[in-house]
Amino acid sequence: MEVQFNTNKLYKLCTNECECQKRYSEKIVFRKIYQRLLELGAARNLKEIFLLPSARCHRLIGDRDGQFAVYLTGKLRMIFVSTTEPQPLDESGRIDIARVDSVKIVEIVDYH
């Protein structure tokens, strides 16, 4: 899958270990971010990420409808959206994860 970033600052946070450790004191956070980026980049579509037990990928609801999250550590999640155009929808009107082949990382956050 193609992986983009919402901002240059977020790109640096996700790809530079020093920047990540300034924000999050745990070294594990950078390793988990890096692991999730590798998984997203290697996947053919979003459905493959949903099938990875360790990623715990799920759809978000409410004010985050249309967004997805993967597990990093504790309550920390990587949030992303589909950038596949046109937006692939299934018969129920939800995003068809089997046809999503491009995502944009929106933020890393504890939304709980």
ABEGO torsion letter per residue (X at the ends): XBBBBABAAAAAAAABAAAAAAABABAAAAAAAAAAAAAAAABABAAAAAABAAAGBBBBBEAABGBBBBBBBEABBBBBBBABOBBBBBAAGBBBAAABABBBBABBBBAX
